[in-house]
Amino acid sequence: MKKNLDKHKVSIIILTYNNLEYTKKCLESIRKYTTEVDYELIVVDNSSNDGTKDWLKQNSDIKCIFNEVNLGFPIGCNQGILASTGDSILLLNNDVIVTPNWLSNLMIALWSSDEIGAVGAVTNSCSYYQTIEVDYKDYDELIEFSTKHNISDPSKWEQRIKLIGFCMLIKKEVVNYIGLLDERFTPGNYEDDDYSYRIMNKGYKLMLCKDTFIHHYGSTSFKRDSVSTNNIMLTNHNKFMEKWGFDPGSMTLIRYEVMSRIRCLKNKEINILDVGCGCGATCLKLRDVYPKAKLFGIEKNTAAAKIASNFMKVKIGDAEAIEFDYEESLFDYIILSEILQHLKKPIEFLKHIKKYLKPHGSLILIIPNAMYIDKIKHLINGDWLYDNQSFGEGSLWICTFTDIYKILVDHHYFNVRGEGILGYLSQEDYQLLDRLVDICGQHMRLQYISNRYILVADNSDYDIETELKFILRRIENDIDIENGIEKLLKFVLSENISIEDIDHSIEKNIMLKDKLRKILNVISLEEKNE
């Protein structure tokens, strides 16, 4: 693919407003590490007063646009786009240091498919799950780290529902098709969310290139005045809500706590229903982990559902009112992430959806905790019932862990297990917590500090972990070894048990660990041959 990069030209568009030293480092790194790609540099200066303009004028390889006043990020980017001559547009913050192979990697991904509209890089400092762990301490270590990291690898490209605009490479044809950045978001924030969704809704994919790392200092233009920055973010958040009709935070969460409860082989075909899927971010991430997963969703917000519909089958409407025309026993997992509290008849809904789970399927749900210390504080203050923020706007139903556990068991869900998700506690909350624990006992502490619970409940009482332990102990004692190995292999190939699960059970339950691990190695080889 690299040999085809000479067919393309990238217009690198950088906005500046003071912070000259960052700009110098950024441009120096571009000149040093941008090879194998034809590019032009376009810098739009938003009326800097620290010598940036004079310095830019000394650089003959830069196409400069000087604004007499600070026009903000969206307008400045649009000026750069209109002045561009490349077939690829790169919106790049001036507070980054680019690295070896950065742009060639991004270009390989961008032009690998007609379906891809834009790509982005990973970094050390960024929002929306685009950061990775780094261990470098200085510039030399940064370059050493990124040189090892930046090896083009299509298996590390991940489809996303949005890309952060600090480094966003877009096909010019896509820009021409969907239009320029929306200038209502001036001076900046949420214009990249908006642009991402516009790209997706025209049928293009957004790809995060996890094979491409650049360093990002982070928000140098906004962080100096935190009060002003917060006001801008709030204003633009409201503008986004007015335009799209959904909250860009809650509707785009990737719920890793849900993902960790899904246990199956990565190449297994599974069916997942996410009730209240939002824009589908969790399901899209699940498909990255389980490529053969078939994704289904229910979402009442039309705009969010439209975004999710780009990569999964989504029914638009109220979960309680919509027609469930799915086959019975279809789903391996049904996800209810903070949905039950918004339903008029949550218990009836739990009964209703059970028949759509496979016999060995599982329900995964997240619910707010009525006993969270902040909720108790509201109750003591007498404003609990009328405070929508206490449980989320539109909450109709609240419960404790004991409540939901009993409800699930009473309605024939099995192997119910759960744990608390800890919330933020202020110093005042800790003082109240200590008093409550003194009265009610230390055993209640976890219930007070958990703002939500995540639970998993199975559709049947079949306990595969108990069965696994039974088989391993029979093999350990030389009882029906051949049949036991066949069952273990079947578990690995067709059930929600992995090699790692078996190894964990051996460590926990077996005395002759070496004996069983030799057999496990054979099973692992058999799995790879299948």
N, C-alpha and C positions, 0 to 999 in steps of 0.2 A: 504493500500500500504506500510505503514511503516514496517509492519512485514516482507516484502519481501526484505528490504534493506540489510539484512544480507547475501543475495546471491551475493552482489556486493562488489567491492573494488575500492576505488578512489585513484588514484595517483595524489597527489597535487604537482604541479611543480612550483617552485618559483625561479625567477632569482634575483641575488643581484649584485649590484655594489655600494659599500660604503653604506651610509645611514643606519648604523647599528641599530640606535635607532628605525627606522621604522620597520626593519626586526624583531627586538625583540618583538615589540608590535604585529606585525602580527602573529608570531609563537605562542606567548603566547595566543592570542585570539583563534587561531585554536585549541590548546590543551584544552582550557577551554570550548569552545562552540561547538566542533564537537562531537556529541553524536549520537548513533544509526547507525553510518556509519563506516565501516572498511576503514581505509585509511593508506597510507604511505606518508611520507614527502620526497620530492626530491628537494634539493636546488642546483642550478647551480650558482657558483660564478664567475663573470667575472673580476677576478684579482683586487679585492678590496684592498685598502691600508689603511683602517681606523680601522683595527682590526677585521673586519667581519670574515675573514678566521679562525683566532684563536678562535673566539667565536663559530663558527659553529662546529669546531672540538670537542668542549666540549659537544656537544649534541648528545648522542648516538642514539636517535630516528630519526635522520636525515640522509638520504643517500646523501652524498655530492659529487659534481663534481667540481673540482677546475681548472679553465682555467688560463693559464699563461698570456694570453692577453684578452682584452675585445672583445669577439666574437659577441656581440650584442644580441638582443632579439630573432629573429627567430632561429638562430643557437643554442643558449642556450636552447630554448624550445625543439628543436629537440633532443638535447642531453638528456634532461630529459625524453622525450617520449620514446626514445630508451632504457633507463634504467628502465622504469616503468614496474610494474607487475600487475597493476589493469585493470579492464575492463572498467573503466571510467577515462578520463584524464581531470584534472582541471588545466588550465593555470591561475595562480593567481599572481597579482602584489604584491610586498613586501610592498607597501605603502597603505595597506588596514587593517582595523580591522573587522574581521568577528564577527558574532552576533548569538544569540540563534536560533537554528533550521535552520541555513543558508544552510548547506550542505544536510541535510535530505530533506528539501523543494526542492532544486535543483534536487536531485536524484529522488524524487517522480515524478517530471515533466519529467525528461530525460527518465525514463524507463516506462512512462505511455503509450507509443505508439511506435511501430516499425518505424513509420514515422518520429519521432523526432530524429534529429542528434546531436543537441547541444542546450544548454540553457544558459541564463545569468541572472544576478541579476540587480536590480535597486540600485541607490546609490545617494549620495549628490553631487558628482562632476564627470562628465563624459560627453562625447560628444554623439551625435546622439540620443537624446530624451530618454536617460536611467536614467535621474535624476528625483527626486521627491522633493517636498518641505519638508524641515525638520525644526524643531524648537528647537533641543537640543543644549545645550551650553557647555556641558562637557561630560566626559566618562560615568558617571552614567546616565545622561539623554539620552545618545545614547543607552545604553543597555535597558533602560526603553522604549524608543521609538521603538526600533527594536523588543523587546519582544512582544509588542502589535501588531506590524506590521507583523511579520513573522509567520503567521498562514496559513498553506497550504490551498490553494483555487484554484482549476482548473479554475474557472471563471476569475481569474486574470492572466492567462497565455495568452500572446498575440503573435501571429506569427509575425515575423519580417524578413526583407530582409538581415539584418546584425546585428551582436552582437559585442560589443566592448570587446577587449581582456583582460581587467583588471581582469575579472572573467568570464571565459568561460569554461563550462563543456561539454565535448564531449565524445561520445561513442568511445571506443577503436576500435571497428569494423569499424566505420566510418573513423577514422584515417588510419587504415590499407587499407581501400578501396580507399580513395582519396589521400593518401600520406601525407608527413610531410609539415610543413610550408615552404613557398617559401623563400629561403635564399637570393634571389635577393634583398629583402627588408631590408637587414642588413644595419645599426644597429637596425632599427625599424621604425614603422609607415607604415600603409596600409597593413601589413601582415594579420591583422584581417579582413579587408575588403575582401581581396583576399580569405582568408580561408572560410569566410561566403558564398561567391558566389560559391566557389567550392563545398561546402556541399550542397547548394541548387540545383545546377545543376546536382547533382547525385540523386536528388529526395527526399532529406530529408528536414524536416522543422526545422527552427530556432525559438525558443520560448523565449520571454522575460518573466521572472517570476516576475511579479509585486507584488507577495506575499513574496518576499525575498529581504531584504535590508541589505547591508553591507556598512561600511564607507570607503570612498576613499579620501586620502589626495591629490592625483592627480599629475602624471607626475614628480615625484621627480628625476628620472634619467635624464630627458631631460631639465628641466626648468632652470637649473643654467646658461646655456649659450644660451640665446635666439637667438642670431645670428646663432650659429651652429645648433640649433634645427630647425630654419626656413629653413636653407639650406638643412638639411636632409629631412624635410617634402616636400620641393619643388622637390628634387631629386627623392624621392620615389613616389611622385605624378606623376611625368613624367614616372617613371617605370611602375606604375599602368596603365597609359594611353596607354603606348606601349603594355602592355599585354592584356588589356581588350578592349581598343578602346573607352572608354567613361569616362567622368569626374565623379568621385565618389561622388562629392558634389552635383552638379546640378541634376544628374540623380537619386538621392536617397532622394530628399527632400520630407518631409511630409508637404503638403501645408494645414496647419490648417486654413488659411484664406479661402480656398475653402470649406473645410469641414463645416465651420460655416454657409455657405450659403445653405447647404442642410438641408431641414426641412421636416421631416416625422417621423412617428412612428418607433421606433426601431425594431419592429417585422414585419414591412411592407416589402413586396417583391418589390424591385425597381431595375431598370436596369440603369446602369451608363456606359457611354462611355467616356474614358479619351484619348483625342487625343494628342499624344506626352507624353505618360504615363511614359517614362523612364523605370526604374526598377520596377515601380508599387507601390512605397512606399505609396503614398496617397491612392490609391485604397485598399491596404491591410489594412491600418488603418481604412478606411471607412467600410470595412467588419467587423472589430472588433466592430464598433459602430452599424452597421446594418447587423446582421448575415445572413439575407436572401437576401442581395443584390447580384445581378448578375453583374459581373464586365467584362467589355470589354475595350480593349485598341488598340491604333494604335501607333507604334513606328518604326522609320526608322533605329535605331541603333540595329543591329542584336544581339549583346551580351547583351545589356540591355533588349531587348524584350524577350530573352531566359529566363532571370531571372524572369521577370514578368509572363511569360507563366507557371510558376510553380503553380500559383494560380488564373490566370484569362485568358480569351480568348483574345489573342493578334494577330493582323495582323501586319506583318512586311513589312514596305515600306513607301514611301512618301505619306502623307495624301491626297495630291492633285491627285496623280496618281493611288492610290490603288483602287481596286474594292470595292465599298460599297454594299455588298450583304446582308446587314441587312434588316430586315423587316421595312417598313415604320411605323412611329408612335410607335417605340419600346422603346425609351429611356425616362426615367423620367428626367435624367440630361445628358447633354453633356458638358464636361470640356475642355476648351482650355487655358492651362496655358502657357502664353508667347510663343504661337505658331503662331499667326496671322502675326507677323512681319517677320517671316521666309518664308511665303508663297508668291508665285509669283502672285497669284490672290486671295487675302484674301477676297474681297467682294463677289466674285463668290462662294468661299468656304462657307461663311456664308449663302448664299442663298441655297447652295446645301444641307447642313446638316440639315436645318430647317425641312425638311419633315420627318426626322428620329426621331424627338421629338414627344412625346405624345401630345395630344391637350393641356393638362395642364402642359406639361414639361417645363424645363428651361435650358437656356444656361448660363454657368458660364465661364467667361473669364478674364484672367489677361493680360494686355498689358503694355508695357513701355510708359512713359509719355514724349512726345516730348518737353514739357515745363519745365521739371525738371531743376533746377538751374544748375546742372552739365552739362547738354546738352547745355543750353544757353551759358555757359562758353566756351565750345568747339566751338560753333558757332561763338562767338565773336573772339576766337583765330584763326578761319579759318580752323580748322581741323575736323569739325564735320562729313562731308560726308565720310571721309576716315578713321575714327577711329572706327574700328569694336567693340572695347570694350565699346563704348558709348551706344550701344543698344544690344550688344551680337553678337558674331561672326555669320556672315551670314545673318544679318538683311537686309531685302529688303524694308520694309514698316514701316512708322512711322506715328503717329497721336496724336492729342490732345484728351482730354476728349470730347470736343464738337464734334470733328470729329466722334469718334466711336459711340457716342450717336446718332448722326444724321443718321449714316449708319445703325444702328440697327433699328431705327424707320422707316426709309425709306424702309427697307426690311421686314417690317411687324412683327418685334418683339415688344412685348408690356411690359408695366410696367418696363421699363429700369431703374435700380437704380445702383448706384455705389459709391465708396468712394476711396480716395487716400491711398496708402501705403507709409508711410513716409520713406525717404531715409536718409542716413548719410550726414550731412553738416559740412564742416570744417569752421574755423573762417573766412577764405577768402570767402567761400560761403555765410555766413551770412551777410558779408559786402556788397556783390553784391546784395543779396536778399533785404536788406534795401533800396538800391538805386533804384532797380526795383519797389518796392512797392511804393516808393515816386513818381515815374513817373506814374505807372499804377493803383495804388490804393490798399488798404488793401484787397479788395475782391479777389485779384489775388494771395495772399500769399500761400494758400493751393495748388494751381496749380503748384507753383514754388518748393514747398518742397516735393511734392509727386513724387517718382521716378517711381511708377507704379500705375495703377488703377485696381481695381477688380470690375467687373460689373456682374449683373444678369439680364437676359432678358427672358421674358416668351413667349411661343409659341402662346398664345391667349390673348385677352384682359379681360379674366375672372379674376376678382379680388376677391379672396376668403376672404380677410381681410375686404373689404367693405361689402360683404355678411354677414360675421360674425357679424359685428357691427349692421347691420340692424336687424338680428334675435334677438340679445341680447336686443336691444331697444324695440322690439315688446314684448318680454317676460317681460321686465321691466314694460311695460304698460298693462300687462295682456291681450295681443292680441295673440290668437291662441297658447297658451303656450305649449300644448301637441305636436303639430306639430313642434314647434320651438325646443323642446327638442329632438325630433326624428332627426331633421336635424343636430343638434349639435353632437349627438352621431354618426351619419353617417360621419360627417366631421372627427371626432376623429378616427373612425375605417377605413376609406377608403381614406381620403384626407390628404394633407400636413399640418394639423393643430393638435397641441397637446393640452393637458389639460393646459399646461403652457401658450400657445398662447391665449387660451380663457380667462384665468385668467388675462393675461396682457391687453387684450381688455376690460375686465370688469373694471380694475383699471383705464384705460385711458378714457373710453367712457360712463360709467354707473354711475348714481347717487346712486341707491339703490344697493350698492355693496354686502351687506350681503344677500339680497334676491337672487341675481344671483349666489352667491358662494355656497349657500345651494343646488341649482339646479346643480351646477357644481360638487359638491361632489357626487350626485346621478349618474351623467354621468360617473364620474371617477370609481365608483363601477361597473357600467354596463360594462365599458371597460375592467376591470380586469376579469369579468365573461365570456367575449367572448373568 
